[in-house]
Amino acid sequence: MNERVAIIDGLRSPISKANGRFKDITADTLSSLITKELLIRNDIDKDLYDEVIIGNASNPASAQNIARVIAIRSGFSHSISAYTVHRNCAAGMQSISSGVDGIKLGRGDIYMVGGVENMSQIPFLFKDKLKDILTSLSYARDVKTKLSAISKIRLSMLKPIIGVFSGLKDPLINMMMGNTVEGLAREFNITRKQTDDYALKSHNKAQQSTKDKILQNEILPIAYDGGVAFDDDGIIDDLKIEGLQKSRLVFDRENGVITAKNASQLSDGACSLILMSESKAKEMGLKPLGYVLDYEYAGLEPERMGLGPTYATKKLLNRTKLTLKDIDLIELNEAFATQVLANQIAFNSKKFAKKHFEDGEVIGEIDESILNINGGAVALGHPIGMSGSRIVLHAIKELRRLGKKRALATLCIGGGQGGAMILESE
């Protein structure tokens, strides 16, 4: 099937800093609220949907195959199948590309897709010794056996492995994601000043777009214990460069460039979109937000994972026979400010292209006036499973708002991958 895949509508929650407003809202509940509202806003019979696909990186133990839990809690019939996809930071984008494949292969016409992450609720882990003791304690049937098990517990065993940080460490190279990006700073001679300057722009753009009610166009307010969340709460209003410069280095304490303020935040959030074949949308008389033209994923060395957008974009542009000049907007997920800067350099480096691309041709220079025009994850936050769907939703809505034709949504992926998707307006 050669027709495009329509994005009928999309919606997301505000993004909340981890251990903040959404710390008591489970990932499946958060996503269900968004998905249910999206169903209400669009007059499409729920029984016409072919499948529900949700991206999630840290599947809660209480909601195995979280997509199925979300589907049922959102009001879908038990007969509508659902499955969860996981591609680290691109889990939300993978849900979209999986839905695109389903439509293009003729397996279905209408899909609910999206991504969710509650990083507040990623559990703490304990070492095996304590696990074994607690297991034996749970099986104990008399007081003597229970006391014997308890007596073996030592204070040193109670030190937890913080799950959220464990998940941000690449097991292939035993490195934190931030350390891999510090490597890119050295490779491309990116300075602390350049990194802080980029982060400042991200916060300032996000603050302005919030004031202009641009981001609210895609957000569903969420009630929580303490109030109602209307906006993303990671944006630092009226941030000054001096505030960024005072922030301490996190990964390389002596010669590094990454701080907590120039990297994306640990966050909670959910996003859902409705996908439909172009012909089905026309048959139903619907006016889509826009279309998914095509997508690509690429692999690279895990220790250079931050360059994933460069590799994936190169593959995608070659596949579609488009050039960077055909792109009107770019959403490049800001996992780290440094990582975005590294991709900007790599996109237009002849030396890089000659070494890493089969055709030796550069992608081209990124026009900063079209890059993350309303700020990115450095300011908004980066709920791992949600971000891939969020940047697609935002890009397609911005195409429509600005009357532009094409957008590129792209992001790096832990483990050494990149994802890229080209979107077109109606």
Buried (B, 14 or more C-beta within 10 A) or exposed (E): EEBBBBBBBBBBBBBBBBEBBBBEBBBBBBBBBBBBBBBEEEEBEBEEBBBBBBBBBBBBEEBEBBBBBBBBBBEBEEEBBBBBBBBBBBBBBBBBBBBBBBBBEEEBBBBBBBBBBBBBBBEEEBEEEBEEBBEBBEEBEEEEEBEBBEEEBEEEBEEEEEBBEEBBBBEEBEBBBBBBBBBBBEBBEBEBEBBBBBBBBBBBBBBBBBEEEBBBBBBBEBEBEEEEBEBBBBBBEEBEEEBBBEBEBBBBEEEBBBBEBBBBBBBBBBBBBBBBBBBBBBEBEBEBBBBBBBBBBBBBEBBBBBBBBBBBBBBBBBEBEBEBEEBBBBBBBBBBBBBBBBBBBBBBBEEBBEEBBEEEBBBBEBEEEBBBBBBBBBBBBBBBBBBBBBBBBBBBBBBBEBEBBBBBBBBBBBBBBBBBBBBBBE
